[in-house]
Amino acid sequence: MTDNIGLMHFVVGPVSTNCYIVYNRQTLEAFIVDPGANASGLAAKMDEKNLKPVGILLTHGHFDHAGAAEELSDKYDIPIYAHEAEAETLDNPSINLSGNMMGQPARYEVDNLLRDEETIKLAGFDIRVLFTPGHTPGGCCYYLPYEDLLFAGDTLFCGSVGRTDFPGGSMSQLVGAIRDKLMVLPDNTVVLTGHDSDTTIERERLYNPYL
């Protein structure tokens, strides 16, 4: 990682989802990845550091990754981003699991739908969108090439891959996307996962039994 990037990691919600706040040490601009719950707590941590949020990135539309996005978006008047193929997941409580698992059906709105291989710039960082369906139909990862960071959501885990038994899941799609989109990244890329511990591309290429 470059000296200019700051990273905060929080575990939020009922299924211990990893939420990340990435910020520019010079400008204090920040973006949030997968705020699944505890909007007030995340806001308090950002306010403590005088951070200036500029956007929210969702790797996919499941409730445990998207649940607090709208509240943070409203508080800071910032846009929410997700992949264009995830629109139905976000809008359908049966697919985003808010109804099935939480008993509180919800629809999640986003401001910007992204395309595969599109590059956006937030907080001064280039962020490349990698379409990795399989856990959900529109799941994606966010790659910061100059910082050697990958926000993988529930696509790739340390020694494992995302579940594919939820609505819209496909193991063949998921493994294919990981091989085509992620395993071609540099070995030293740090993979920040949606649950549990981080890993690297090299480690998963060598030891992940699903690959």
N, C-alpha and C positions, 0 to 999 in steps of 0.2 A: 504494500500500500504506500501511496505517496504521503509526505508529511502534511499535506494540506487537508487530508480527509480525517474527519472524526466519526466515530461509530459508537452508538449506544445500543445495547441489546436488552430486551425485556421479555419475560415469559408471561403471557396474559391468557385469561379465559379458562374455561372448564377443561380444556384438553391440552393445556400447556403449549400454546402456540408461540413461536418465536416472532417477535416484532422488532424491527430495526429502525433506528433513526440515524440517518446519515447526514453529516453536516460539513460545511466548508469552514475550516478554522479561521480563514481570513475574513470572509463576509458574514459568517454565522447563518447563512441560508441553509435550510435543511429540507430533506424529504423523508417521508415515512413509508416503510414497506410493511404491508400486512398488519394494520392495526385492528386486530380481531376483537378486542375488548378493552375496557379500562381507559376510555378516552380522557377522563379527568386526570388520571394518574400520569398518562403519557404527556398531556398538556403541561402538567406541573413540572415534569422533568425538563421539558423544552424551555419553559419559562424561566426555570432556575438558571439555565445557561444563556438566557437572552437570545435563544435561537429564533430565526425567522422562517417558519415553514413556508414552502412554495409548492408542495405537491404531495400526493399520496399515490403509491404504486401498489396495486393488488396483483399478486401472482395468479390468483384464481378467486372464484366467487363463493366458496364455502363460508358459512357463517363465522367460523372461528378465525378466518383471515380478514373478513370484510366488515365485521359487526360494528366496529367503532369508527369506520371511515367517514360516514356522513356527519357525525357529531364533530369530528375534528375539522372536516371540510367547512362546516358552517362556522365554527369558532374562528378559524383563521382565514376564511374566504379563499380557499385554495382548491384546485381541481383534483379530481380522482381519475386515475388512469387504469385501464385493464385491456386485455387483448380483445379484438373485435369478435372473436368466436366464442367469447364467454358471456355474451349478452343474455342468452336464455338462462344460463345458470344463475346469473345475478338476479334475474327477474322472477325466477320460479322457486318458491319456497320448498317444493319437493325435491328439486335438484340441488339447491344451495344448502339443504339439510337443516335449515332453521326451523322448519315445521317438524320434521321427522325426529331430530335429536334434541331440540330445545323446547318443542311445544309452543314456540312463539314465531309463527310464520312471518317472514320478512322479505322485502324486496330491496335490493341494493342498487342505487343509481350511480352511474359514473358520468364524468364530463367528457372524457376523451377515450375513444376506442382506438387501440394501436394495431399496427400491422406487423407481421413477421419481418424481422431484420430492419425494422425502422429504428432510427437513432434519435433520441430526444435529449435535451440538455436541461438538467435541473440542478440548482445550487452550484452551477459551474462545472458539473460533471457530465461527461458523455455517457449515455445509458442506451445499450443496444437491446432490443426486444427479441427474444428467442422463443418462438412458438413451440411448446412442448406438450401437446395434448396427450391424454391418456388417464391421468388422475381425474381431470374434468375435460370437457370438449374444447375449452379455450384456455387451458392452463398455459402459462408462459414463465420464463425466467428473465431476469434482468442482469445484464453483463456490463460491468464497468471495465473496459479493456485497459485503461491507463492505471487503474488501481488494482488490477488482478483480483477482482471480486465478482462473485456470481451469487445473486439472490435466487435460490432454487425453489422456494415455496415447498410444495409437496411432490415435486417431480423426482428429486434425487436426495437420498439420505446417506448417512455414513453406513456403508455396508448394506444398503437396501434401496428400494424405490417406493414411490407412492402407491397407496392402495388403489385398486381398480375395480372394486366391487360396489362402488357407489354409482348412482345413475350417470350414464354417459361415459363410464370408465372403459378403458381398453388396455390390456397389458401389452399387446403387440404394438399399439400406437405409442405407448409410453416408452418402452424399451427402444423402439426405433428412433423416437425423437431424441432420447438421451444419447444414443450412439451417434446420430447424425449432427446434432446441435451442440452437445456438451462435451463429448469425448474428444472433439477436435480442438478444444480450447487448450491453452498452454498448461503444462503439468502443474505449475505453481499457483494456478488459480484457486483461491480460497472459496469454498462452497459454503454459503450461509444458508442453512436449511430451515424448513418451516417448523420442524420439531426436533428436539434432541440436539446432538452436538454437531459442530461444523466438521468439514473434511476438506480434501483437496481433489482436484481432477485426477492427479496422478494416483492417489490412493484408491480412488474408485475404479480407475481403469485397471489397476493391478489386482484388486481384491474383492470388488463387488460381485457376489455370486450371480446376480441377475444379468450381468453384462458379459 
